[in-house]
Amino acid sequence: MAHIIVDDNEMLEKAIKRFKRMVEKEGVIREFKKREYYEKPSTILNRKKKSIQRKLMKKSRKGRPEY
């Protein structure tokens, strides 16, 4: 759970920026968007397989010499 302690002499905008960075670092918003709607287990599996395929294709393209 993200929380920050704001000092009396600290500007509110600076505290908000710190909070936003902390929330993004912990992945709270990403997790919320992922859980916003129900996703079937087969859909999750297909998405993960496609992600792995994309990573492998990208890796194979990087290793190929340019002509």
Backbone bond lengths (Angstrom), bond angles and torsions (degrees), N, CA, C in turn:
res aa  C-N    CA-C-N  psi(-1)  N-CA   C-N-CA  omega(-1)  CA-C   N-CA-C  phi
1 M - - - 1.446 - - 1.517 108.75 -
2 A 1.313 116.41 126.38 1.458 121.31 -178.17 1.520 110.18 -84.43
3 H 1.314 115.04 129.84 1.457 119.95 173.32 1.518 108.23 -152.15
4 I 1.306 116.40 151.26 1.458 121.35 179.06 1.524 109.14 -130.68
5 I 1.317 115.86 158.05 1.457 121.71 176.07 1.520 107.03 -109.65
6 V 1.329 115.90 122.78 1.456 121.79 -177.62 1.524 108.52 -97.26
7 D 1.341 115.27 125.81 1.465 120.36 176.23 1.525 109.67 -75.55
8 D 1.321 116.22 161.47 1.465 120.86 179.53 1.525 112.06 -64.52
9 N 1.323 117.28 -36.55 1.462 119.75 -176.89 1.526 113.31 -94.31
10 E 1.323 118.47 5.21 1.465 121.78 -179.75 1.525 110.24 -85.83
11 M 1.340 115.11 139.06 1.468 119.56 178.91 1.523 109.54 -72.09
12 L 1.322 116.24 143.70 1.466 121.61 -177.28 1.529 111.61 -63.55
13 E 1.338 117.37 -39.28 1.466 120.74 -179.32 1.530 111.19 -61.32
14 K 1.326 116.04 -39.10 1.459 120.82 179.45 1.533 110.50 -66.18
15 A 1.318 116.10 -40.06 1.468 120.45 178.52 1.528 111.10 -65.91
16 I 1.322 116.29 -38.79 1.468 120.13 178.61 1.522 110.30 -64.74
17 K 1.339 116.87 -41.80 1.466 120.16 178.15 1.528 110.74 -61.97
18 R 1.340 117.13 -41.92 1.465 120.46 177.47 1.521 110.92 -60.90
19 F 1.346 115.56 -42.79 1.463 120.38 179.77 1.522 110.80 -63.35
20 K 1.338 117.14 -44.60 1.473 120.71 179.94 1.525 111.21 -61.19
21 R 1.339 116.47 -42.46 1.464 120.30 178.47 1.520 110.75 -61.90
22 M 1.330 116.28 -42.71 1.452 120.69 -178.98 1.529 111.17 -64.71
23 V 1.327 116.68 -42.77 1.466 121.33 179.82 1.528 110.07 -63.71
24 E 1.326 116.45 -42.59 1.466 119.80 -179.92 1.529 110.83 -66.93
25 K 1.314 116.51 -39.24 1.461 121.03 179.81 1.525 110.90 -63.45
26 E 1.318 116.72 -39.35 1.463 120.78 179.30 1.518 112.85 -77.64
27 G 1.337 118.06 -14.47 1.458 121.48 177.67 1.515 113.69 77.31
28 V 1.312 117.90 27.97 1.462 121.78 -176.82 1.528 110.74 -65.74
29 I 1.324 117.00 -47.03 1.467 120.55 -176.89 1.522 110.47 -67.42
30 R 1.339 117.02 -41.57 1.463 120.79 178.83 1.525 110.33 -60.97
31 E 1.318 116.27 -42.33 1.465 121.32 179.51 1.526 110.79 -65.83
32 F 1.330 117.02 -39.86 1.460 120.87 178.66 1.518 110.82 -62.37
33 K 1.339 116.96 -45.95 1.462 120.47 -179.62 1.521 110.78 -64.22
34 K 1.337 116.46 -35.56 1.459 120.45 179.59 1.529 111.00 -66.82
35 R 1.319 117.17 -35.44 1.463 121.12 -176.14 1.529 113.50 -97.07
36 E 1.317 116.80 5.04 1.459 119.93 -176.34 1.526 112.05 -63.35
37 Y 1.335 116.45 -37.83 1.456 121.63 179.57 1.523 108.62 -125.75
38 Y 1.325 115.41 151.99 1.461 120.08 177.33 1.517 109.02 -70.96
39 E 1.319 115.92 137.33 1.448 121.69 177.92 1.525 107.93 -125.43
40 K 1.321 115.80 128.88 1.457 119.93 -178.35 1.521 110.08 -63.98
41 P 1.327 117.26 148.44 1.469 120.22 179.01 1.534 112.93 -57.80
42 S 1.325 117.18 -36.16 1.468 119.18 178.93 1.530 110.82 -66.30
43 T 1.318 117.49 -35.98 1.463 121.28 178.05 1.521 110.44 -66.78
44 I 1.319 116.59 -40.40 1.463 120.78 177.72 1.520 109.91 -61.85
45 L 1.331 116.62 -44.41 1.458 121.49 -179.98 1.525 111.04 -62.25
46 N 1.343 116.36 -44.31 1.470 120.02 179.03 1.520 111.00 -62.78
47 R 1.316 118.10 -41.21 1.459 121.70 179.93 1.526 110.77 -63.24
48 K 1.329 116.51 -41.79 1.461 120.61 179.35 1.526 111.34 -66.19
49 K 1.339 117.28 -40.52 1.463 120.99 178.24 1.524 111.12 -62.94
50 K 1.346 116.51 -42.92 1.465 120.16 178.96 1.524 110.73 -64.37
51 S 1.318 116.66 -38.12 1.457 120.51 178.66 1.526 110.84 -63.73
52 I 1.306 117.05 -42.88 1.463 121.54 178.66 1.526 109.92 -64.15
53 Q 1.345 117.47 -42.06 1.464 121.17 178.30 1.522 110.66 -60.91
54 R 1.352 117.01 -43.90 1.463 120.51 179.01 1.519 111.27 -60.80
55 K 1.329 116.59 -42.87 1.458 120.52 179.46 1.523 111.39 -63.08
56 L 1.340 116.80 -42.12 1.464 120.29 179.61 1.527 111.55 -66.27
57 M 1.328 116.87 -40.57 1.470 120.52 178.29 1.520 110.01 -63.45
58 K 1.314 117.36 -43.29 1.458 121.54 179.94 1.527 110.20 -63.59
59 K 1.326 116.04 -41.48 1.455 120.83 179.98 1.530 110.65 -65.92
60 S 1.330 117.62 -40.39 1.463 120.61 -179.66 1.533 110.90 -69.28
61 R 1.336 117.76 -33.43 1.466 120.63 177.51 1.522 111.58 -68.83
62 K 1.321 116.99 -34.79 1.456 120.75 179.33 1.520 111.34 -67.09
63 G 1.327 118.34 -36.41 1.447 122.46 -177.06 1.513 114.32 -77.83
64 R 1.340 117.01 -15.14 1.458 121.63 -177.31 1.538 109.55 -78.13
65 P 1.341 117.68 133.39 1.468 119.13 179.62 1.527 111.40 -73.39
66 E 1.325 116.88 148.01 1.458 123.55 178.20 1.518 109.18 -86.96
67 Y 1.326 118.26 141.74 1.463 122.59 177.37 1.476 111.45 -110.76
